[in-house]
Amino acid sequence: MSDRLVEANVFEAMGGEPAFRKLVEHFYSGVAADPRLRPLYPADLTASKEHLTLFLIQYWGGPGTYSEQRGHPRLRMRHQPFAIGQAERDAWFEHMSAAVNSLALAPSVRSALLDYFEAASLGMINRGA
């Protein structure tokens, strides 16, 4: 399967919405216990979980509910108020990688997800060391 084909079909290849919900739940279980990241999130993680789930579903080829509810993703703009340095980025990627690796995914799908999360998380850094 070519990389382009994988990216176009990740939503389906992962098993649709239930797989993305499982991914996000696993990710946020790590965030909730991480002293580096927890202060960056609201006390109640419910909305954050839902926003990330809907964003990922839309990004990877599922329904466009995220944009219908919240408009254009504008990831850098939405994350600008939060101090994200290399340490925060690394912690975030650590938890997301663990969440991806917790799922039984085809290697090409796992690779596509991890490549995206690595690049996207690097782009969120907005503070120096």
C-alpha positions as CSV (number, residue, x, y, z in Angstrom):
1,M,0.0,0.0,0.0
2,S,1.5,3.3,-1.0
3,D,2.0,6.1,1.6
4,R,-0.5,8.3,-0.2
5,L,-3.1,5.5,-0.2
6,V,-2.5,4.8,3.5
7,E,-3.1,8.4,4.4
8,A,-6.3,8.6,2.4
9,N,-7.7,5.5,4.2
10,V,-6.4,5.6,7.8
11,F,-9.8,6.3,9.2
12,E,-11.1,3.1,7.7
13,A,-7.9,1.1,8.1
14,M,-8.0,1.8,11.9
15,G,-11.5,0.7,12.3
16,G,-13.3,4.1,12.2
17,E,-14.5,6.2,15.1
18,P,-14.1,3.6,17.9
19,A,-10.4,3.2,17.2
20,F,-9.8,6.9,17.4
21,R,-11.8,7.2,20.6
22,K,-9.6,4.4,22.1
23,L,-6.4,6.1,20.9
24,V,-7.5,9.4,22.5
25,E,-8.5,7.8,25.7
26,H,-5.1,6.0,26.0
27,F,-3.3,9.3,25.2
28,Y,-5.2,11.3,27.8
29,S,-4.7,8.7,30.5
30,G,-1.0,9.5,30.1
31,V,-1.5,13.3,30.0
32,A,-3.7,13.2,33.1
33,A,-0.8,11.7,35.1
34,D,2.0,13.7,33.6
35,P,3.2,16.7,35.7
36,R,4.8,18.2,32.6
37,L,1.6,18.3,30.6
38,R,-1.3,18.3,33.1
39,P,-1.0,22.0,33.9
40,L,-1.6,22.8,30.2
41,Y,-5.0,21.3,30.2
42,P,-8.3,22.2,31.9
43,A,-9.4,20.4,35.1
44,D,-12.0,18.5,33.1
45,L,-10.5,16.8,30.1
46,T,-13.8,15.8,28.6
47,A,-13.9,18.7,26.0
48,S,-10.2,18.3,25.2
49,K,-10.7,14.6,24.5
50,E,-13.7,15.2,22.2
51,H,-12.0,18.0,20.3
52,L,-8.9,15.8,19.7
53,T,-11.0,12.8,18.7
54,L,-13.1,14.8,16.2
55,F,-10.0,16.5,14.8
56,L,-8.2,13.2,14.2
57,I,-11.3,11.5,12.7
58,Q,-11.6,14.4,10.3
59,Y,-7.9,14.6,9.5
60,W,-7.6,10.9,8.7
61,G,-10.6,10.8,6.4
62,G,-13.7,10.5,8.6
63,P,-16.7,12.8,8.9
64,G,-16.0,16.6,9.1
65,T,-17.7,17.1,12.4
66,Y,-14.7,18.9,13.9
67,S,-14.9,21.7,11.3
68,E,-18.7,21.8,11.5
69,Q,-18.5,22.4,15.2
70,R,-15.3,24.4,15.7
71,G,-14.3,25.8,12.3
72,H,-10.9,25.5,10.7
73,P,-8.5,23.5,12.9
74,R,-5.8,26.3,13.0
75,L,-3.6,24.2,15.2
76,R,-0.8,26.7,15.8
77,M,-3.3,29.5,16.7
78,R,-5.3,27.3,19.1
79,H,-2.1,26.2,20.9
80,Q,-0.4,29.6,21.0
81,P,-1.7,30.5,24.5
82,F,0.1,27.5,26.0
83,A,3.8,27.5,26.7
84,I,5.0,24.6,24.6
85,G,8.7,24.0,24.7
86,Q,10.8,21.0,23.7
87,A,10.1,19.2,27.0
88,E,6.3,19.6,26.6
89,R,6.4,18.5,23.0
90,D,8.5,15.5,23.9
91,A,6.1,14.5,26.7
92,W,3.1,14.9,24.4
93,F,4.8,12.8,21.7
94,E,5.8,10.2,24.2
95,H,2.1,9.7,25.3
96,M,0.8,9.8,21.8
97,S,3.3,7.3,20.6
98,A,2.4,5.0,23.5
99,A,-1.3,5.4,22.5
100,V,-0.6,4.6,18.9
101,N,1.5,1.6,19.9
102,S,-1.2,0.3,22.2
103,L,-3.5,-0.4,19.2
104,A,-3.2,-3.4,16.9
105,L,-2.5,-1.5,13.7
106,A,-0.9,-2.4,10.4
107,P,2.7,-1.2,10.2
108,S,1.9,1.2,7.4
109,V,-0.9,2.8,9.4
110,R,1.2,3.0,12.6
111,S,4.0,4.7,10.6
112,A,1.6,7.2,9.0
113,L,0.2,8.2,12.4
114,L,3.6,8.4,14.1
115,D,5.1,10.4,11.3
116,Y,2.2,12.9,11.4
117,F,2.2,13.2,15.2
118,E,6.0,13.8,15.2
119,A,5.8,16.6,12.6
120,A,2.7,18.2,14.0
121,S,4.0,18.2,17.6
122,L,7.2,19.8,16.5
123,G,5.2,22.5,14.8
124,M,3.4,23.3,18.1
125,I,6.6,24.4,19.9
126,N,6.2,28.1,20.6
127,R,8.7,28.7,23.4
128,G,12.5,28.4,23.7
129,A,14.3,26.0,25.9
